[in-house]
Each structure stands twice: as structure tokens, then as C-alpha cells.
Amino acid sequence: MRLLLGIKDLIKNYFNIMPTYLVATFLMLVVSNAFPVFGIIAFLPMSIGIAFVMIRAIIFKKYKYTKPIGLGFRDGYYVKNVYYLLIKQLAFIIPIIIGGIISGMFLGLYGNVETRIGVSIVNLILFSLPSVLVSLMFAMVPYLLADPKFNQKKHNPLRVSMRIMKGKYMQLILVRLFFVPWLALNVSSIAVVLSSVFMKLFEYDLPTEQFLTSSLFIIPLMYLLFLPWYRMMHAELYASLRHKVKGYR
């Protein structure tokens, strides 16, 4: 039911949401590729503009902000926004990196099949699950920062997100499980296109034309429908949890 509500709100407000979403997504892709580390960090607040136009469509229908794409870059807020969003990302990524390093060490020393299986299980328990838990706890941070009524000078959005997400993990897990195949399909399609460009430049044999054509069709579908729908589902969840934030009642 919530999935249907999310796509309904997305379609209903599509032309109000998508300009900000597409511009922000394009800029983040360009900058992150041009400046792999600094660019990603510096442009993290772009996600706040996307979150704003989505929660505005659900909650603040009459609230006007002429430049939502720059919402996260406002004077006095930019550095804090980068800080909170960076902590959110690092808390999710660091356990995975640690798990990858340990896996590499074990596989380098013990390369047999039994060890690979054992290391995979250990990493799943010790590293992957904490990363998933962190991503669930901090899932509402961009939406809190985008909410005009949230006072981040008095409240830490990381802590508030953890508090309002208690008891709602399974609800978000089910949403994400629905989108996992689509997100994986998007990543694989991008990989096919990029590898095709690389092979073309260096005169290697290209993938089959049908495979490349299907990938070129899938990517626009992902960015114009499924990826914004995925974000919209998080906005819908925030709208349902917003009353739990102190001072919003």
C-alpha cells in the first residue's frame, strides 16, 4: 500500500520534483567523477534539496522556496550539513571497508574454498549487518535537514533520526528489498555502458548490440522513475514519523 502511495505522490508532483532531482543528480555525478573524493563530500548537501522537494509535495504543499537545489548550501548551514551527511555516509561505509580489508587478508593467506565461505559468513555478521543497521538508523537525516521546521541548531539530526526510526526498521527494510533488483539492474546497466565506451576507445570487441541497447533503455527508466520513487518512499516514511520529532506536534 505504501509503495502505491509513494508512486502516486511522485506522479502527482512529478514536474515539481524532477527538475531539482535531475539537476542535483547530474551535478553530483559530474562533480564526483571530476573530483572523486572532494567533489562527493562538497556536494553532499545536494541530497537535501532533493529531500525538500519530496517532503514539500507531501507535507508543505503551499511552502515556497525558489531555489530548493541550493537549500543545503545556505550560509551558516553548509558546513554542518556536510558534517552530518558525511558522518552518515562514513558510518555506513567504514564497516564494509574494514570487512573488505580483512577478507583480502584472509583470502591472500588462505585461498581455499572453505576459507572463502567462512570469511563471507564472518563479514556478513560482523560488518555487513552493522552497515545495514546504520543506514536504517540514519535514513531520515537528509529529510530532517530539509524540513523547514527542524531546528538543527538545537537538535542533532543523527540522534533524532535514530530516535524516530526505532521500531520502523522492518518497514524500511521491506521497501528497500523491493528496490534491490532495480538498483542492481541500474548499476549493471551503467557498467555495461561505461565498459562499452572503454572498449570502443581502445578498439576491443563490444558487447552484443542487443545487450547494450537494453542497457541504454534501462538507465533513463531508472533515473526518471525507479530511483526517484525509491527516494520518495523514504520521504513518505519521514512524513509518517515526523510527528515524533520534538516540537512538531
C-alpha distance (Angstrom), angle and dihedral (degrees) to the residues before:
residue distance angle dihedral
M1 . . .
R2 3.83 . .
L3 3.81 89.7 .
L4 3.80 89.4 56.3
L5 3.79 90.7 47.3
G6 3.79 90.3 51.7
I7 3.80 95.5 51.3
K8 3.81 90.2 43.3
D9 3.82 92.4 54.9
L10 3.80 91.1 43.7
I11 3.80 93.7 52.7
K12 3.80 92.6 42.3
N13 3.82 91.7 54.0
Y14 3.80 97.2 27.3
F15 3.80 98.6 125.6
N16 3.80 92.3 45.9
I17 3.79 93.1 50.3
M18 3.79 106.0 36.1
P19 3.84 101.8 62.1
T20 3.82 91.0 59.3
Y21 3.80 92.1 38.9
L22 3.81 95.3 50.4
V23 3.81 96.1 42.9
A24 3.81 92.5 47.4
T25 3.81 92.3 45.9
F26 3.81 92.2 48.2
L27 3.81 93.0 48.2
M28 3.80 92.2 47.8
L29 3.82 91.0 50.6
V30 3.81 93.5 47.9
V31 3.81 96.5 44.5
S32 3.80 94.5 42.3
N33 3.81 90.2 53.4
A34 3.80 94.2 43.3
F35 3.82 93.4 46.3
P36 3.83 105.6 19.6
V37 3.83 99.0 -167.1
F38 3.80 108.6 15.0
G39 3.80 93.0 40.5
I40 3.78 93.8 53.1
I41 3.81 92.5 48.9
A42 3.81 95.5 43.6
F43 3.81 93.3 50.1
L44 3.81 98.0 44.5
P45 3.86 90.8 106.2
M46 3.82 88.3 66.8
S47 3.79 86.0 82.5
I48 3.81 88.9 62.8
G49 3.81 91.4 61.4
I50 3.80 90.1 51.3
A51 3.80 91.0 48.5
F52 3.81 90.9 49.0
V53 3.81 96.9 54.6
M54 3.80 89.3 48.4
I55 3.79 98.4 49.3
R56 3.81 89.1 41.3
A57 3.80 88.5 58.7
I58 3.82 89.3 53.9
I59 3.82 104.4 33.1
F60 3.80 113.2 8.8
K61 3.78 100.7 42.7
K62 3.81 92.6 156.4
Y63 3.79 96.5 37.9
K64 3.80 110.9 113.6
Y65 3.77 125.7 -155.6
T66 3.79 112.1 165.1
K67 3.80 97.1 -156.1
P68 3.81 108.5 31.9
I69 3.80 91.8 161.5
G70 3.81 88.6 67.9
L71 3.80 95.9 45.7
G72 3.79 93.8 104.6
F73 3.82 92.0 49.6
R74 3.81 98.4 59.4
D75 3.80 118.1 136.1
G76 3.76 111.2 -92.2
Y77 3.81 93.3 18.5
Y78 3.80 106.3 58.1
V79 3.82 98.5 80.8
K80 3.81 92.6 45.4
N81 3.81 91.1 47.0
V82 3.80 90.8 52.5
Y83 3.79 90.1 47.0
Y84 3.81 95.4 51.6
L85 3.80 94.6 42.8
L86 3.80 92.4 45.5
I87 3.80 91.7 51.3
K88 3.80 87.9 49.6
Q89 3.81 91.3 52.9
L90 3.80 96.7 42.0
A91 3.80 93.1 48.5
F92 3.80 87.6 57.0
I93 3.82 98.6 40.9
I94 3.82 102.6 41.0
P95 3.85 96.6 67.8
I96 3.81 89.3 49.9
I97 3.82 91.7 50.0
I98 3.80 91.5 48.5
G99 3.79 90.1 49.2
G100 3.80 90.9 49.5
I101 3.81 92.4 50.8
I102 3.79 92.5 49.0
S103 3.80 90.9 46.9
G104 3.80 90.2 51.6
M105 3.79 91.0 50.5
F106 3.79 93.1 49.3
L107 3.78 94.8 43.9
G108 3.78 90.6 47.7
L109 3.81 91.2 54.2
Y110 3.78 99.3 34.0
G111 3.76 112.6 26.4
N112 3.80 100.7 171.4
V113 3.79 125.1 118.1
E114 3.80 95.7 -109.0
T115 3.79 91.3 55.7
R116 3.79 92.7 49.0
I117 3.79 90.6 53.7
G118 3.80 92.1 45.9
V119 3.80 93.5 48.9
S120 3.80 91.2 48.2
I121 3.80 91.2 53.7
V122 3.80 92.8 46.9
N123 3.79 91.9 48.8
L124 3.79 91.6 48.4
I125 3.79 91.2 53.8
L126 3.79 101.1 37.0
F127 3.79 103.0 33.7
S128 3.80 115.9 12.1
L129 3.79 96.2 50.2
P130 3.83 94.0 50.7
S131 3.81 88.7 50.3
V132 3.79 90.9 52.4
L133 3.81 90.7 47.3
V134 3.81 91.9 50.8
S135 3.80 91.6 48.8
L136 3.81 89.0 53.4
M137 3.80 94.6 46.7
F138 3.81 94.1 49.6
A139 3.81 97.3 36.3
M140 3.81 93.8 109.3
V141 3.83 97.3 50.8
P142 3.85 97.1 99.6
Y143 3.80 90.7 47.0
L144 3.79 92.8 50.0
L145 3.80 90.3 50.1
A146 3.81 89.4 48.4
D147 3.81 94.6 49.0
P148 3.84 109.5 101.0
K149 3.80 90.5 -149.1
F150 3.80 95.8 53.0
N151 3.81 111.9 99.2
Q152 3.78 105.6 -151.7
K153 3.81 90.3 179.1
K154 3.81 88.5 68.6
H155 3.80 101.4 28.2
N156 3.81 132.2 47.9
P157 3.84 107.6 -131.4
L158 3.81 91.4 -151.9
R159 3.79 91.4 58.8
V160 3.79 93.8 40.6
S161 3.81 91.2 50.8
M162 3.80 90.5 51.0
R163 3.80 90.4 50.3
I164 3.79 99.1 47.9
M165 3.82 92.7 43.4
K166 3.80 93.5 59.2
G167 3.79 108.9 119.4
K168 3.82 92.3 10.2
Y169 3.80 100.1 83.7
M170 3.79 95.8 101.4
Q171 3.79 91.3 50.3
L172 3.81 91.0 56.2
I173 3.81 92.9 41.0
L174 3.80 90.7 57.1
V175 3.80 90.7 50.3
R176 3.79 91.9 49.9
L177 3.80 92.9 46.2
F178 3.79 88.4 57.6
F179 3.81 90.7 54.5
V180 3.82 98.3 41.1
P181 3.85 94.8 90.9
W182 3.81 90.9 48.1
L183 3.80 93.6 47.8
A184 3.80 90.1 48.3
L185 3.79 90.2 48.5
N186 3.80 90.1 51.7
V187 3.82 92.6 51.5
S188 3.80 92.8 47.3
S189 3.81 92.0 47.9
I190 3.79 92.0 51.4
A191 3.81 89.2 48.1
V192 3.81 90.8 52.9
V193 3.81 92.7 50.2
L194 3.81 94.2 46.4
S195 3.80 92.6 46.2
S196 3.82 89.2 49.1
V197 3.80 90.6 53.8
F198 3.80 90.2 48.2
M199 3.81 92.3 49.3
K200 3.78 91.5 47.3
L201 3.82 91.7 52.8
F202 3.78 93.0 49.7
E203 3.82 95.1 37.6
Y204 3.79 97.7 -115.4
D205 3.79 123.7 148.8
L206 3.80 110.1 -78.7
P207 3.82 124.7 -133.4
T208 3.78 115.9 -95.8
E209 3.80 112.3 -67.8
Q210 3.80 92.2 -122.9
F211 3.81 91.7 53.9
L212 3.81 91.9 49.0
T213 3.81 92.9 45.7
S214 3.80 92.3 51.7
S215 3.81 89.9 50.0
L216 3.80 91.4 51.1
F217 3.81 88.7 52.2
I218 3.80 94.5 47.1
I219 3.83 97.4 52.5
P220 3.85 96.3 61.7
L221 3.81 89.4 44.3
M222 3.80 89.9 53.9
Y223 3.82 95.4 48.5
L224 3.79 95.5 40.8
L225 3.81 98.3 44.2
F226 3.79 123.4 0.2
L227 3.82 101.1 42.3
P228 3.84 94.5 47.5
W229 3.80 88.1 43.6
Y230 3.82 88.4 53.8
R231 3.81 90.9 52.7
M232 3.79 91.0 43.6
M233 3.79 89.8 57.9
H234 3.81 89.3 57.9
A235 3.81 89.4 49.3
E236 3.81 89.8 51.1
L237 3.79 90.0 52.2
Y238 3.80 91.0 49.1
A239 3.79 90.5 51.4
S240 3.80 89.1 54.9
L241 3.84 92.7 48.2
R242 3.79 98.7 40.2
H243 3.80 93.5 94.9
K244 3.82 88.4 65.3
V245 3.82 91.7 64.6
K246 3.81 110.6 101.7
G247 3.78 112.4 -101.8
Y248 3.82 96.7 16.4
R249 3.77 98.1 98.8
